[in-house]
Amino acid sequence: MKYSLALIAISLMFSACTNEPERVVESEWTPEQPKLVAFFLEENDVKFKQSEEKYYEDGAMEYSGSYDIEGNRHGEWKYYYTNGNIWSVGNYANGAKTGVKQVYWPEGKMRYEGFFTDDLKSGHWKFYDKDGSLIEEMDY
C-alpha cells in the first residue's frame, strides 16, 4: 500500500511539472467541430497563448502558428487551401516576417518564394506560373 501511494505521489509530481499547453476552443462551427483552437502555456506565473489552429467548417486545417510571450507571431506559420494543400509557409521573429516565405498554387506547385529580413522583402525572389515554370525573378 505504501508503495502504491508513493507511486501515485511521484506520478502527480511529474504530471504537475510538465508544461503541456492548455487547449482552449475559442470558437466553433458546431459543438463537435472547432473553428479556432488556442494553446496556452504558463511560464513564471504568466499565462500566454503559445499557438493557435484555425479550421475550415469541414474540419480541415486552415492555418497554424505560434506566438511569443508578448503575443507576437513567432516561429513558423502555415496556411492551407480548403483542399488540404499547403497555401503558404513563413516565419516570424517577435511579430516581424523573417526568413524564407513560400506560397503555392492550389494544385500544389510553387507560386513564389523569397526572403524577409525584419519584416521587409530582401534577397532574391522567384515567381512561377501554375505549371511551375519560372516567370520572373527580382532582387530586393
Backbone bond lengths (Angstrom), bond angles and torsions (degrees), N, CA, C in turn:
res aa  C-N    CA-C-N  psi(-1)  N-CA   C-N-CA  omega(-1)  CA-C   N-CA-C  phi
1 M - - - 1.452 - - 1.534 110.90 -
2 K 1.345 116.43 -44.86 1.462 119.88 178.31 1.521 110.55 -60.59
3 Y 1.345 115.90 -38.94 1.448 121.48 179.86 1.536 110.26 -62.81
4 S 1.318 117.75 -43.10 1.466 122.53 179.54 1.516 111.33 -64.58
5 L 1.317 117.75 -43.26 1.465 121.25 178.02 1.523 111.29 -63.77
6 A 1.329 115.98 -39.56 1.463 119.76 178.53 1.525 110.45 -63.99
7 L 1.332 117.44 -41.94 1.464 120.84 178.00 1.523 111.42 -63.47
8 I 1.311 117.10 -42.00 1.465 121.01 178.38 1.523 110.25 -63.25
9 A 1.323 117.86 -44.34 1.461 121.84 179.47 1.520 110.84 -62.06
10 I 1.327 117.59 -43.63 1.467 121.21 178.99 1.521 110.40 -65.12
11 S 1.315 117.76 -42.06 1.465 121.64 178.49 1.523 111.11 -60.74
12 L 1.316 116.61 -43.22 1.468 120.45 178.64 1.527 111.48 -64.15
13 M 1.323 116.73 -39.67 1.465 120.03 178.96 1.527 110.34 -63.13
14 F 1.351 117.58 -44.84 1.456 120.47 -179.58 1.522 111.44 -65.87
15 S 1.320 117.63 -40.14 1.459 119.35 -179.69 1.523 111.02 -69.08
16 A 1.319 117.88 -30.81 1.465 120.80 177.36 1.514 111.12 -73.40
17 C 1.343 117.92 -25.95 1.457 122.04 -177.91 1.519 112.85 -81.90
18 T 1.326 117.96 -24.01 1.459 119.03 -179.96 1.516 108.49 -73.55
19 N 1.298 114.53 140.76 1.455 119.53 -177.52 1.523 109.15 -106.57
20 E 1.342 115.79 62.85 1.449 121.38 177.48 1.526 108.72 -73.26
21 P 1.341 116.82 137.85 1.465 118.71 178.52 1.534 111.59 -63.84
22 E 1.305 115.03 144.76 1.463 121.30 174.66 1.526 108.24 -86.04
23 R 1.331 117.43 124.59 1.468 122.89 -179.03 1.521 108.95 -87.90
24 V 1.353 115.97 125.49 1.461 121.47 -179.65 1.528 108.58 -129.93
25 V 1.322 116.50 122.60 1.461 120.63 174.74 1.531 106.98 -80.72
26 E 1.345 115.85 111.80 1.466 120.44 -177.14 1.520 112.73 -86.20
27 S 1.327 117.58 -29.46 1.462 121.66 173.47 1.521 107.61 -154.07
28 E 1.321 115.03 158.90 1.464 119.04 -175.07 1.518 110.74 -143.02
29 W 1.339 114.22 151.35 1.460 120.59 172.49 1.526 109.08 -76.73
30 T 1.336 114.83 -44.84 1.464 123.32 176.10 1.528 105.72 -143.93
31 P 1.322 118.57 169.66 1.465 118.99 176.89 1.534 113.18 -58.23
32 E 1.319 117.60 -25.07 1.463 121.09 179.92 1.521 112.51 -92.12
33 Q 1.344 118.08 -18.83 1.461 120.96 -173.75 1.532 111.01 -123.02
34 P 1.346 116.45 106.71 1.465 118.60 178.00 1.527 111.60 -70.52
35 K 1.320 115.24 151.80 1.455 122.22 174.84 1.526 109.35 -103.03
36 L 1.335 116.65 -46.41 1.460 122.07 -179.82 1.522 108.98 -134.00
37 V 1.340 116.32 124.29 1.460 122.29 179.98 1.520 107.92 -120.21
38 A 1.319 116.13 129.53 1.463 121.80 178.40 1.519 109.10 -112.14
39 F 1.313 115.32 150.63 1.455 122.41 177.84 1.520 107.87 -121.92
40 F 1.329 116.06 119.97 1.459 122.07 -175.91 1.522 110.95 -107.93
41 L 1.320 115.36 141.80 1.461 122.87 174.64 1.512 108.83 -120.89
42 E 1.315 115.59 158.68 1.455 120.85 174.10 1.521 108.17 -123.78
43 E 1.328 115.73 123.02 1.460 122.35 177.08 1.515 108.49 -131.14
44 N 1.314 116.17 128.33 1.473 121.39 179.14 1.529 111.58 50.60
45 D 1.319 116.03 46.21 1.461 123.66 178.98 1.523 114.03 64.48
46 V 1.332 117.36 18.38 1.460 121.70 176.48 1.526 107.72 -115.95
47 K 1.340 116.19 121.37 1.452 121.46 178.08 1.527 108.06 -95.55
48 F 1.337 116.34 129.88 1.463 119.84 -179.61 1.521 110.30 -143.95
49 K 1.353 113.99 157.70 1.459 119.94 177.95 1.523 107.49 -77.46
50 Q 1.326 115.65 114.44 1.456 121.80 -179.35 1.529 111.20 -80.93
51 S 1.332 116.50 -38.47 1.457 120.28 -177.69 1.520 109.49 -160.92
52 E 1.346 114.41 170.59 1.457 119.22 175.47 1.515 109.51 -149.59
53 E 1.328 113.75 157.37 1.453 122.22 176.83 1.523 107.45 -133.32
54 K 1.320 116.20 134.89 1.457 120.35 176.34 1.518 108.06 -118.45
55 Y 1.353 115.30 142.59 1.455 121.62 -175.33 1.519 111.13 -122.54
56 Y 1.337 115.07 148.00 1.459 120.87 170.05 1.530 107.88 -72.82
57 E 1.317 115.96 167.02 1.462 120.44 -176.79 1.532 112.91 -60.43
58 D 1.338 117.13 -28.58 1.465 120.27 179.93 1.530 113.08 -82.53
59 G 1.329 117.15 -0.01 1.462 121.11 178.34 1.511 114.86 98.12
60 A 1.322 117.52 -8.74 1.466 120.65 178.09 1.533 109.31 -71.39
61 M 1.312 115.72 146.65 1.463 121.53 179.94 1.533 110.32 -66.46
62 E 1.330 117.58 132.37 1.460 122.41 174.12 1.524 109.75 -95.32
63 Y 1.341 116.86 -47.13 1.465 120.38 174.48 1.514 110.43 -159.93
64 S 1.332 114.63 164.06 1.461 121.55 173.32 1.516 108.08 -147.92
65 G 1.326 115.19 146.73 1.460 119.62 178.75 1.508 111.32 -170.85
66 S 1.317 115.16 170.09 1.462 120.45 -176.44 1.532 111.28 -122.79
67 Y 1.329 114.12 166.46 1.465 122.59 -177.42 1.518 110.16 -128.44
68 D 1.331 115.31 159.27 1.458 119.81 170.07 1.526 108.46 -89.33
69 I 1.295 117.46 178.57 1.468 121.65 -174.93 1.531 112.63 -65.19
70 E 1.362 117.60 -21.98 1.476 120.90 178.10 1.527 112.72 -86.87
71 G 1.347 117.38 -2.59 1.461 120.44 178.83 1.511 114.32 92.97
72 N 1.333 117.89 9.93 1.461 122.14 177.15 1.525 109.84 -87.40
73 R 1.314 116.00 147.19 1.465 118.71 173.31 1.526 107.76 -57.74
74 H 1.321 114.60 136.89 1.461 119.29 -177.85 1.522 108.54 -153.51
75 G 1.313 117.02 126.19 1.453 120.73 -177.75 1.516 110.97 95.72
76 E 1.317 115.30 -162.10 1.461 121.51 -174.16 1.531 112.07 -81.41
77 W 1.321 115.08 137.08 1.464 123.00 172.99 1.522 107.65 -122.19
78 K 1.333 115.62 132.51 1.460 121.87 179.09 1.521 109.55 -124.56
79 Y 1.335 115.03 136.72 1.460 122.24 175.41 1.520 108.43 -119.39
80 Y 1.350 115.29 147.11 1.459 121.31 -176.40 1.520 110.59 -127.68
81 Y 1.328 115.66 147.45 1.461 121.39 170.69 1.534 108.78 -74.57
82 T 1.324 116.36 166.08 1.469 120.60 178.75 1.528 111.82 -63.78
83 N 1.347 116.84 -22.20 1.469 119.90 178.83 1.533 112.40 -81.57
84 G 1.331 117.53 -0.67 1.453 122.09 178.97 1.518 114.64 94.57
85 N 1.319 117.58 -13.58 1.466 120.37 178.13 1.524 110.46 -70.98
86 I 1.310 114.49 150.71 1.464 120.06 179.10 1.529 109.67 -68.13
87 W 1.317 116.84 136.08 1.458 123.09 178.71 1.521 108.89 -97.38
88 S 1.350 115.85 -52.02 1.459 118.87 179.52 1.523 111.00 -155.04
89 V 1.317 114.03 154.73 1.454 122.25 176.32 1.521 106.83 -135.14
90 G 1.322 115.66 128.83 1.452 120.16 177.77 1.508 110.72 -151.75
91 N 1.307 115.41 163.87 1.456 121.46 -178.07 1.521 110.99 -120.90
92 Y 1.318 113.84 152.48 1.458 122.01 178.83 1.520 109.30 -130.82
93 A 1.321 114.78 149.78 1.463 121.46 171.91 1.519 106.57 -129.87
94 N 1.325 115.72 107.68 1.462 121.80 -179.65 1.523 112.79 53.08
95 G 1.326 116.52 43.12 1.459 122.66 175.20 1.515 115.26 93.41
96 A 1.314 119.13 -12.32 1.462 122.08 -178.42 1.523 110.18 -102.06
97 K 1.339 116.19 135.91 1.466 120.13 175.07 1.522 108.15 -61.03
98 T 1.327 114.87 137.00 1.461 119.66 179.68 1.518 110.01 -151.08
99 G 1.299 116.35 147.34 1.456 120.30 177.04 1.514 113.40 78.80
100 V 1.319 115.46 -161.20 1.462 122.84 -174.13 1.526 111.07 -71.72
101 K 1.323 115.17 137.86 1.470 123.26 172.94 1.513 106.81 -121.84
102 Q 1.340 116.73 128.23 1.453 122.00 179.04 1.521 108.94 -127.42
103 V 1.323 115.58 132.32 1.462 121.83 179.21 1.531 107.34 -127.28
104 Y 1.347 115.61 138.25 1.458 121.97 -173.92 1.518 111.60 -119.82
105 W 1.333 115.01 154.30 1.457 121.84 171.18 1.539 108.01 -73.48
106 P 1.334 119.30 157.76 1.470 121.14 -178.90 1.528 113.76 -56.45
107 E 1.331 116.96 -28.06 1.467 120.68 -179.43 1.526 112.28 -78.98
108 G 1.355 117.61 -9.39 1.460 120.72 174.98 1.515 116.25 111.91
109 K 1.314 118.51 -11.09 1.466 119.94 179.29 1.529 110.20 -81.49
110 M 1.328 114.55 153.47 1.463 121.19 179.52 1.528 110.51 -61.53
111 R 1.328 116.53 134.28 1.466 122.20 175.93 1.523 109.38 -98.76
112 Y 1.337 116.72 -49.94 1.465 120.84 171.06 1.509 109.65 -158.64
113 E 1.323 114.64 159.22 1.453 121.10 176.33 1.518 108.51 -145.79
114 G 1.319 114.43 144.48 1.452 120.25 -179.28 1.511 110.50 -163.62
115 F 1.296 114.63 -164.54 1.460 120.78 -172.81 1.523 109.64 -135.83
116 F 1.326 115.50 143.53 1.466 121.85 175.14 1.521 109.55 -118.12
117 T 1.311 115.21 142.94 1.464 122.70 172.00 1.520 106.83 -130.58
118 D 1.308 116.95 119.51 1.476 121.90 179.77 1.522 112.48 50.63
119 D 1.324 117.25 46.24 1.463 125.19 175.02 1.536 113.95 75.05
120 L 1.330 117.76 8.18 1.464 121.27 179.25 1.523 109.97 -119.11
121 K 1.348 115.63 143.12 1.460 119.67 175.32 1.522 108.30 -59.61
122 S 1.328 115.78 138.92 1.457 119.99 178.68 1.527 109.12 -149.35
123 G 1.308 115.38 161.87 1.452 119.86 175.74 1.511 113.75 70.96
124 H 1.309 115.74 -155.84 1.458 124.21 -172.87 1.532 110.31 -95.11
125 W 1.319 116.91 128.10 1.453 123.18 178.37 1.526 109.25 -115.98
126 K 1.354 115.47 145.04 1.464 122.01 178.68 1.524 109.02 -126.73
127 F 1.335 115.35 140.49 1.458 122.42 -179.04 1.534 108.74 -124.99
128 Y 1.346 116.18 137.70 1.459 121.79 -174.48 1.524 110.67 -127.08
129 D 1.345 115.94 152.14 1.462 118.62 173.47 1.529 108.99 -86.46
130 K 1.331 116.36 -179.75 1.474 120.74 -173.22 1.522 114.09 -63.27
131 D 1.332 117.55 -23.76 1.470 118.60 178.90 1.530 112.34 -88.89
132 G 1.325 117.11 0.39 1.459 121.11 176.56 1.520 114.48 95.98
133 S 1.334 117.08 2.40 1.465 120.28 179.59 1.527 110.42 -78.33
134 L 1.309 115.32 136.30 1.461 121.75 177.30 1.519 109.15 -65.91
135 I 1.353 117.47 125.66 1.476 119.36 -179.50 1.519 112.77 -114.08
136 E 1.330 117.64 -20.57 1.466 119.11 -178.63 1.527 110.13 -161.85
137 E 1.323 114.66 149.68 1.457 121.33 174.33 1.528 107.08 -133.86
138 M 1.330 115.89 142.28 1.470 120.86 -179.67 1.520 109.55 -140.90
139 D 1.301 115.29 148.94 1.457 121.26 173.77 1.516 108.71 -113.98
140 Y 1.335 115.56 136.61 1.462 121.68 179.36 1.508 109.89 -115.62
